[in-house]
Amino acid sequence: MDQVRPRVAVSSCLTGEPVRFNGGHSRDRFLSGELDPYVDWVRVCPEMEIGLGTPRETLRLERSPDGPHLVTRNTGVDLTGPMTALGAARARTLDVDGYVFKSRSPSCGVHGIPVYTGDAAVDRGGRGVFAARIIDAHPLLPVEDEGRLNDALLRETFVERIFAHARLRALLRSDWRPRDLVAFHSRHKMQILAHDPTAYRRAGRVVAQAGLRSHAELAADYTREFGTALARKATIGRHVNVLQHCLGMVSDSLDHTRRADLLEVIASYQAGQVALSVPATLLRHHARGESAEYLRDQTYFSPYPEELRLRNHVPA
């Protein structure tokens, strides 16, 4: 299956640009190494864009009646206005399939940013001022920080989502016809079911109206349902349901020993003994008969380039 190239916004320092407050960078090995050949980066440094330069004074969030303010740590200059305006402007024109923010940044942090009163951190649940504008404007956009991407499951989930968003973007920007949307939804059936069976049915009802509604309305509604489905965490239980469903599709072409082997491997995955890649690879390998083409075309089996090897972790 041909893979599209996601467009991913990223804090510039994470790809090695020397834009940190101290004139350095925070190059992330996964982003600038393993993932780099497969995506197109949109590099953003909001501090540089509002004219702070580098090196520069460090920033922090300070508590105020109208919410956290972004303030220079030593001189107390309030930068909330320009940073908020930049975030809002970026949000209006953002054209990406995902965003990776710098962790622990009062501008770009997604989770757990300390908010100060005086010298004391009174709240550690803040969000960077720039990041907040982007996330509020695009609630279904795949978003992470580089720290959380060290977790194997969060990394896999994020990469899966950005490639799925990229495939839908490529479709909707082509000269697509209603049957193309039907085919897209069909190819993503197993992948969506692993995340949210209810959302899959809702998206199916939108697809059923293909040819009856305008392209713009169909695209908007399907994009919302598709993004909502993939934003829900895929679980071991739903993966097992999908694997068993796929096995049922090819069962007639397998002998008793192969069926038993596949059932055993699926059970081993469910028990946390093998990675998802093991039953998924075996199922695709054993596809036979009329169902083979449909099964091989499912994005569930190749949601992103296999070279990334993101399904090789054993579930906890």
C-alpha positions as CSV (number, residue, x, y, z in Angstrom):
1,M,0.0,0.0,0.0
2,D,1.4,3.4,-1.0
3,Q,2.1,5.6,2.0
4,V,1.5,9.3,2.0
5,R,3.9,11.7,3.8
6,P,2.3,13.4,6.8
7,R,2.9,17.1,7.3
8,V,3.8,17.5,11.0
9,A,4.4,20.7,12.8
10,V,7.2,20.5,15.4
11,S,9.0,22.7,17.8
12,S,12.1,23.6,15.9
13,C,14.5,22.8,18.7
14,L,13.4,19.2,18.5
15,T,14.8,18.8,15.0
16,G,18.2,20.3,15.9
17,E,17.7,24.0,15.2
18,P,19.7,26.2,17.7
19,V,16.7,28.2,18.9
20,R,16.6,27.4,22.6
21,F,16.9,30.1,25.3
22,N,20.6,29.2,25.7
23,G,21.4,29.2,22.0
24,G,21.3,25.4,21.9
25,H,18.8,22.8,20.7
26,S,16.9,19.8,22.0
27,R,17.3,17.4,19.1
28,D,15.1,14.3,19.6
29,R,16.5,11.1,18.2
30,F,13.2,9.5,17.2
31,L,11.9,12.6,15.4
32,S,15.1,13.7,13.7
33,G,16.2,10.1,13.1
34,E,13.7,7.3,12.7
35,L,10.6,9.3,11.7
36,D,12.4,12.0,9.7
37,P,12.5,10.1,6.3
38,Y,8.7,9.6,6.3
39,V,7.3,13.0,7.2
40,D,7.5,16.6,6.1
41,W,8.3,18.8,9.0
42,V,6.8,22.3,9.5
43,R,9.2,23.8,12.0
44,V,7.9,26.4,14.5
45,C,9.6,28.3,17.3
46,P,7.0,30.8,18.7
47,E,9.6,32.5,20.9
48,M,11.7,33.4,17.9
49,E,8.6,34.4,15.9
50,I,7.6,37.0,18.5
51,G,11.1,38.4,18.3
52,L,12.8,37.2,21.4
53,G,16.0,35.9,19.7
54,T,18.5,33.5,21.1
55,P,20.1,33.4,23.6
56,R,17.3,35.0,25.6
57,E,15.9,35.3,29.1
58,T,13.9,32.2,30.3
59,L,10.1,32.4,30.6
60,R,7.6,31.0,33.0
61,L,3.8,31.0,33.6
62,E,2.5,33.2,36.4
63,R,-0.9,33.0,38.0
64,S,-3.3,35.9,37.3
65,P,-7.1,36.4,37.7
66,D,-7.6,35.8,33.9
67,G,-5.5,32.7,33.6
68,P,-1.8,32.0,33.4
69,H,0.4,34.7,31.9
70,L,3.7,34.2,30.1
71,V,6.4,36.3,31.7
72,T,10.1,36.7,31.5
73,R,11.6,35.1,34.6
74,N,13.9,37.9,35.7
75,T,12.6,41.2,34.3
76,G,8.9,40.3,34.5
77,V,8.0,41.4,30.9
78,D,4.5,40.0,30.1
79,L,4.5,38.3,26.7
80,T,1.0,36.8,26.9
81,G,-0.5,39.1,24.4
82,P,2.0,38.6,21.5
83,M,2.2,34.8,22.2
84,T,-1.6,34.4,22.3
85,A,-1.9,36.4,19.1
86,L,0.7,34.3,17.3
87,G,-1.0,31.1,18.5
88,A,-4.3,32.3,17.2
89,A,-2.9,33.3,13.9
90,R,-1.0,30.0,13.5
91,A,-4.2,28.1,14.4
92,R,-6.2,29.8,11.7
93,T,-3.8,28.8,8.9
94,L,-2.5,25.5,10.3
95,D,-2.4,22.8,7.6
96,V,-0.8,19.7,9.2
97,D,-1.6,16.2,10.2
98,G,-0.1,16.4,13.7
99,Y,2.0,18.5,16.0
100,V,4.9,17.6,18.3
101,F,5.5,20.3,21.0
102,K,8.6,20.8,23.2
103,S,7.8,19.4,26.7
104,R,8.0,21.5,29.8
105,S,8.0,24.7,27.8
106,P,5.8,27.6,29.1
107,S,5.1,28.4,25.5
108,C,4.8,25.0,23.9
109,G,4.3,22.5,26.7
110,V,1.2,20.3,26.5
111,H,1.1,18.8,30.0
112,G,2.2,19.6,33.5
113,I,3.7,23.1,33.1
114,P,4.2,24.8,36.5
115,V,2.4,28.0,37.2
116,Y,4.0,30.3,39.7
117,T,3.0,32.8,42.3
118,G,6.2,34.6,43.4
119,D,8.9,31.9,43.7
120,A,6.5,29.1,44.4
121,A,4.9,26.8,41.8
122,V,1.3,26.7,42.9
123,D,-0.1,24.6,40.1
124,R,1.7,22.0,38.0
125,G,-1.2,21.4,35.5
126,G,-0.6,24.3,33.2
127,R,-0.3,24.3,29.4
128,G,2.0,26.4,27.2
129,V,0.3,29.6,26.0
130,F,1.1,29.0,22.3
131,A,0.2,25.3,22.5
132,A,-3.1,26.0,24.2
133,R,-4.3,28.2,21.2
134,I,-3.4,25.4,18.7
135,I,-5.0,22.6,20.7
136,D,-8.2,24.6,21.5
137,A,-8.6,25.4,17.8
138,H,-7.9,21.9,16.6
139,P,-9.2,19.5,19.3
140,L,-8.9,16.4,17.0
141,L,-5.4,17.1,15.7
142,P,-2.9,14.4,16.9
143,V,-0.7,16.2,19.4
144,E,2.1,15.0,21.6
145,D,5.3,16.3,23.2
146,E,8.6,14.6,22.7
147,G,8.8,13.3,26.3
148,R,5.6,11.3,26.0
149,L,6.8,9.9,22.7
150,N,9.3,7.9,24.7
151,D,6.4,5.6,25.7
152,A,6.1,2.9,23.1
153,L,2.3,2.8,23.0
154,L,1.9,6.6,22.8
155,R,4.5,6.7,20.1
156,E,2.7,4.1,18.0
157,T,-0.6,5.8,18.6
158,F,0.6,9.2,17.5
159,V,2.3,7.9,14.4
160,E,-0.7,5.8,13.4
161,R,-2.9,8.9,13.7
162,I,-0.7,11.2,11.7
163,F,-0.6,8.8,8.8
164,A,-4.3,8.2,8.9
165,H,-5.0,12.0,8.9
166,A,-2.5,12.3,5.9
167,R,-4.4,9.7,3.9
168,L,-7.7,11.4,4.4
169,R,-6.2,14.8,3.6
170,A,-4.8,13.4,0.4
171,L,-8.1,11.9,-0.6
172,L,-10.1,15.1,0.1
173,R,-7.7,17.3,-1.8
174,S,-8.0,15.1,-4.9
175,D,-10.7,15.1,-7.5
176,W,-12.6,12.5,-5.4
177,R,-15.9,11.0,-6.1
178,P,-18.4,9.4,-3.7
179,R,-17.2,6.0,-4.5
180,D,-13.7,7.0,-3.4
181,L,-14.9,7.9,0.0
182,V,-16.7,4.6,0.2
183,A,-13.5,2.8,-0.7
184,F,-11.5,4.8,1.8
185,H,-13.9,4.0,4.6
186,S,-13.8,0.3,3.6
187,R,-10.0,0.2,3.7
188,H,-9.9,1.7,7.1
189,K,-12.6,-0.5,8.6
190,M,-10.4,-2.7,10.8
191,Q,-8.2,0.1,11.9
192,I,-11.2,2.2,13.0
193,L,-12.8,-0.7,14.7
194,A,-9.7,-1.2,16.9
195,H,-10.3,2.3,18.2
196,D,-14.0,2.9,18.3
197,P,-16.7,0.6,16.8
198,T,-19.4,3.2,17.6
199,A,-17.6,5.9,15.7
200,Y,-17.1,3.5,12.8
201,R,-20.8,3.1,12.5
202,R,-21.4,6.9,12.7
203,A,-18.8,7.4,10.0
204,G,-20.5,4.7,8.0
205,R,-23.8,6.6,8.1
206,V,-22.0,9.7,6.7
207,V,-20.5,7.6,3.9
208,A,-24.0,6.2,3.1
209,Q,-25.0,9.7,2.1
210,A,-22.2,10.0,-0.5
211,G,-23.8,11.2,-3.7
212,L,-26.7,12.8,-1.9
213,R,-24.9,15.6,-0.2
214,S,-22.3,18.2,-1.2
215,H,-18.7,17.3,-1.2
216,A,-18.0,20.0,1.4
217,E,-20.6,18.7,3.8
218,L,-19.5,15.1,3.4
219,A,-15.9,16.0,3.8
220,A,-16.5,18.0,7.0
221,D,-18.7,15.4,8.6
222,Y,-16.5,12.4,7.7
223,T,-13.3,14.2,8.8
224,R,-14.9,14.8,12.2
225,E,-16.1,11.2,12.7
226,F,-12.8,9.8,11.4
227,G,-10.7,12.0,13.7
228,T,-13.0,11.3,16.7
229,A,-12.7,7.5,16.1
230,L,-8.9,7.5,15.9
231,A,-8.6,9.9,18.9
232,R,-10.0,7.2,21.1
233,K,-7.3,4.8,22.4
234,A,-7.2,1.4,20.7
235,T,-7.4,-1.3,23.4
236,I,-6.1,-4.9,23.6
237,G,-9.7,-6.1,23.7
238,R,-10.7,-4.3,20.5
239,H,-7.5,-5.4,18.8
240,V,-8.4,-9.0,19.7
241,N,-11.9,-8.5,18.3
242,V,-10.4,-7.2,15.0
243,L,-7.9,-10.0,14.8
244,Q,-10.6,-12.6,15.4
245,H,-12.8,-10.9,12.8
246,C,-10.0,-11.1,10.2
247,L,-9.4,-14.7,11.1
248,G,-13.0,-15.4,10.4
249,M,-12.6,-13.9,6.9
250,V,-9.8,-16.3,6.0
251,S,-10.7,-19.3,8.1
252,D,-12.2,-21.3,5.3
253,S,-8.9,-21.3,3.4
254,L,-6.9,-22.5,6.4
255,D,-6.4,-26.1,7.6
256,H,-7.2,-27.0,11.2
257,T,-3.5,-26.6,12.3
258,R,-3.1,-23.1,10.9
259,R,-6.4,-21.9,12.4
260,A,-5.4,-23.3,15.8
261,D,-2.0,-21.7,15.5
262,L,-3.5,-18.3,14.8
263,L,-6.0,-18.6,17.6
264,E,-3.2,-19.5,19.9
265,V,-1.1,-16.5,18.8
266,I,-4.1,-14.1,19.2
267,A,-4.6,-15.5,22.7
268,S,-0.9,-14.9,23.5
269,Y,-1.3,-11.3,22.4
270,Q,-4.4,-10.9,24.6
271,A,-2.4,-12.3,27.5
272,G,0.4,-9.8,27.0
273,Q,3.0,-12.4,25.9
274,V,3.6,-11.3,22.3
275,A,3.5,-8.0,20.4
276,L,0.6,-7.1,18.1
277,S,2.9,-7.5,15.1
278,V,3.0,-11.3,15.6
279,P,-0.7,-12.1,15.0
280,A,-1.2,-9.3,12.5
281,T,1.7,-10.5,10.4
282,L,0.6,-14.1,10.5
283,L,-3.0,-13.2,9.5
284,R,-1.8,-11.2,6.5
285,H,0.5,-13.9,5.5
286,H,-2.2,-16.6,5.6
287,A,-4.8,-14.6,3.6
288,R,-6.2,-16.8,0.8
289,G,-9.1,-16.9,-1.5
290,E,-11.6,-14.2,-2.3
291,S,-11.1,-12.4,0.9
292,A,-7.4,-12.0,0.5
293,E,-7.4,-8.8,-1.5
294,Y,-9.9,-7.1,0.8
295,L,-7.8,-8.1,3.9
296,R,-4.5,-7.1,2.4
297,D,-5.9,-3.7,1.5
298,Q,-6.8,-3.0,5.1
299,T,-4.8,-0.1,6.6
300,Y,-4.9,-2.0,9.9
301,F,-2.0,-4.2,8.7
302,S,0.1,-1.3,7.4
303,P,-1.0,1.9,9.2
304,Y,2.5,3.4,8.7
305,P,5.8,2.4,7.2
306,E,6.8,-1.0,8.5
307,E,10.4,0.1,8.8
308,L,9.3,2.1,11.9
309,R,8.7,-1.2,13.8
310,L,6.3,0.4,16.2
311,R,4.1,-2.6,16.8
312,N,7.0,-4.7,18.2
313,H,6.4,-3.8,21.8
314,V,4.6,-6.3,24.1
315,P,1.4,-4.7,25.7
316,A,1.5,-4.2,29.4
